[in-house]
């Protein structure tokens, strides 16, 4: 059996979510958890401190940890905006190359899972900006329908790590 450690990159910065519900949900969830005592005041405070310092972005720390511990991880980065994933393509391109430079594998954090033409655009975009000819995918929110895996194979993905048993 092959086991992979994967990091799905949903957020690069806090500010990319100023137009969606990620930040309000974070605030409400943290407040509820404090009130019902599933987190301490210290944890609550640390969450907001990290939020203000943009600590949702911790790729450098994560890569350093993985390297120091001999973890051969695969990072999945989106190249398309969608539900809960809204960083821009230039930021994605930058981090794809940083991750590759550090010796890790990179794949697509896929948004499109129904429409083959849209899936192909996503595939070609990643291929172009990464410079890779072979790479895998992990679907955002693990979404798929009855044709997703067939279409991923048609497009030439090396693997899909969205399916688990």
C-alpha positions in Angstrom: 0.0 0.0 0.0 1.3 3.5 -0.8 0.6 6.2 1.7 1.1 9.9 0.9 1.1 12.9 3.1 -0.8 15.7 1.4 -1.3 19.3 2.1 -4.4 20.9 0.5 -3.7 24.6 0.2 -7.0 26.3 0.6 -5.7 29.7 1.8 -2.5 31.6 1.0 -3.6 34.8 2.8 -6.4 35.9 5.0 -7.2 38.9 2.8 -8.2 36.7 -0.2 -11.3 35.9 1.7 -12.6 39.5 2.2 -15.5 38.8 -0.2 -16.6 35.4 0.9 -17.8 33.8 4.2 -14.6 32.2 5.4 -13.7 35.0 7.7 -17.2 35.5 9.2 -17.5 31.7 9.7 -14.0 31.7 11.4 -15.1 34.5 13.8 -18.5 32.9 14.6 -17.1 29.4 15.1 -14.3 30.7 17.4 -16.8 32.6 19.5 -19.2 29.7 19.8 -16.3 27.4 20.7 -15.2 29.8 23.4 -18.7 30.2 24.8 -19.3 26.4 25.0 -15.8 25.9 26.4 -14.4 23.7 23.7 -11.5 26.1 23.5 -9.8 28.2 26.1 -9.6 31.9 26.1 -5.9 31.5 25.4 -6.7 29.4 22.3 -9.3 32.0 21.2 -6.8 34.8 21.7 -4.1 32.9 19.8 -6.5 32.2 16.8 -7.2 35.9 16.4 -3.5 36.9 16.9 -2.6 34.4 14.2 -5.4 35.7 12.0 -4.1 39.3 12.3 -0.5 38.1 11.6 -1.7 36.2 8.5 -0.7 32.9 10.0 -3.2 31.1 7.8 -0.2 31.2 5.5 2.4 28.8 6.9 3.9 27.1 3.9 7.4 27.9 4.8 7.0 26.5 8.3 5.2 23.4 6.9 7.9 22.7 4.3 10.6 23.2 7.0 8.8 20.7 9.3 8.4 18.2 6.6 12.0 18.4 5.6 13.3 18.2 9.1 11.2 15.1 9.7 11.9 13.3 6.4 8.3 13.7 5.3 7.9 13.4 1.5 4.7 15.4 1.2 2.6 16.4 -1.8 1.2 19.9 -1.8 -2.0 20.5 -3.8 -2.5 24.0 -5.1 -5.6 25.4 -6.8 -5.3 27.2 -10.2 -9.0 28.1 -10.3 -11.3 30.0 -8.0 -14.2 28.2 -6.4 -16.0 27.5 -3.2 -13.6 28.5 -0.3 -10.6 28.8 -2.7 -9.9 32.2 -4.0 -6.2 33.0 -4.3 -4.9 34.4 -7.6 -3.0 32.5 -10.3 0.2 34.5 -9.8 0.3 33.6 -6.1 -0.4 30.0 -7.0 2.4 30.0 -9.6 4.9 31.5 -7.1 4.2 28.9 -4.5 4.2 26.0 -7.0 7.7 26.9 -7.9 8.8 27.5 -4.3 7.5 24.1 -3.3 9.2 22.4 -6.2 12.4 24.2 -5.4 12.2 22.7 -1.9 12.0 19.2 -3.4 8.4 18.4 -2.7 5.8 17.2 -5.2 3.0 19.5 -6.3 -0.4 18.7 -7.7 -3.6 20.4 -8.5 -6.2 21.1 -5.8 -9.0 20.7 -8.3 -12.2 22.7 -8.4 -13.8 21.4 -11.5 -15.2 17.9 -11.3 -18.3 17.8 -13.6 -17.5 19.6 -16.8 -14.7 17.9 -18.9 -13.9 21.1 -20.8 -13.5 23.1 -17.6 -11.4 20.3 -16.1 -9.2 20.4 -19.1 -8.7 24.1 -18.7 -7.6 23.6 -15.1 -5.3 20.8 -16.1 -3.6 22.8 -18.9 -3.3 25.9 -16.7 -1.5 23.9 -14.0 0.7 22.2 -16.6 1.7 25.5 -18.1 2.4 27.4 -14.9 4.1 24.5 -13.1 6.2 23.3 -16.0 5.4 19.7 -15.0 4.2 17.1 -17.5 3.0 14.6 -14.9 1.2 15.4 -11.7 -1.7 14.3 -9.6 -4.9 15.9 -8.3 -6.9 16.1 -5.1 -10.3 17.5 -5.5 -11.3 20.4 -3.3 -13.8 19.2 -0.7 -13.2 15.7 -2.2 -16.0 16.5 -4.6 -16.8 14.2 -7.6 -19.5 12.6 -9.6 -19.8 9.4 -11.5 -17.7 10.7 -14.4 -15.0 12.5 -12.5 -12.4 9.7 -12.3 -13.0 8.8 -15.9 -12.4 12.4 -17.0 -9.3 12.7 -14.8 -7.9 9.7 -16.5 -8.7 11.0 -20.0 -6.9 14.2 -19.1 -3.8 12.4 -18.1 -3.5 12.9 -14.3 -0.9 10.6 -12.7 -3.1 10.0 -9.7 -6.1 11.2 -7.8 -5.9 11.3 -4.0 -9.5 12.3 -3.4 -10.7 8.7 -3.1 -10.0 6.8 0.1 -11.3 3.7 1.7 
